Amino acid sequence: MKEGIHPPYYQATITCSCGAEYHVGSTKQHMHVEVCSRCHPFYTGEQRMVDTGGRVERFKKRYHLD
């Protein structure tokens, strides 16, 4: 490797909004993520629908999914 052209490499701390912390190698020291493998619906098996402004009800009403 050439000297002086690579960014510094740190032992980074990644913090999720659920409170989980992960330690990995990265060029940034600290990162914050909203979803991780501990709280993501795909990995947890939970199905969550976030309703913003009645969109879910409007969709169900439009396509008669009651």
C-alpha positions in Angstrom: 0.0 0.0 0.0 1.2 3.5 -0.7 1.9 5.8 2.2 -0.3 8.8 3.0 -3.2 8.2 0.5 -5.4 6.1 2.7 -7.9 7.6 5.2 -7.5 6.8 8.9 -9.0 3.5 10.0 -10.9 3.4 13.4 -12.6 0.9 15.6 -16.1 2.5 15.1 -19.2 2.4 17.3 -22.5 2.0 15.5 -25.5 2.9 17.6 -29.1 2.0 16.6 -32.2 3.8 17.7 -33.3 0.7 19.5 -30.2 1.0 21.8 -28.1 -1.8 20.3 -24.4 -1.0 19.8 -22.0 -2.7 17.4 -18.2 -2.3 17.0 -16.7 -2.5 13.6 -13.8 -1.2 11.6 -14.5 2.0 9.6 -13.2 5.3 8.4 -15.7 7.1 10.7 -15.5 6.8 14.5 -19.2 7.0 15.3 -22.4 6.2 13.3 -26.1 6.3 14.2 -28.6 4.1 12.3 -32.4 3.9 12.6 -32.8 0.1 12.0 -30.4 -2.7 12.7 -30.7 -6.5 12.5 -32.0 -6.6 16.1 -35.1 -4.5 15.4 -35.7 -4.8 11.6 -39.0 -6.5 10.8 -37.4 -8.9 8.3 -35.2 -10.4 11.0 -37.6 -10.2 13.9 -40.6 -11.7 12.1 -42.9 -8.8 13.2 -45.1 -7.1 10.7 -45.5 -3.4 11.5 -47.5 -0.9 9.4 -46.7 2.7 10.2 -49.8 4.8 9.5 -49.1 8.4 8.6 -52.2 10.5 8.0 -54.6 7.6 7.5 -52.9 6.2 4.4 -53.4 2.6 5.4 -57.2 3.1 5.9 -57.5 5.0 2.7 -55.7 2.1 0.8 -57.9 -0.5 2.4 -61.0 1.5 1.6 -60.0 2.1 -2.0 -59.3 -1.6 -2.7 -62.1 -3.0 -0.3 -59.6 -4.9 1.9 -61.6 -4.6 5.1 
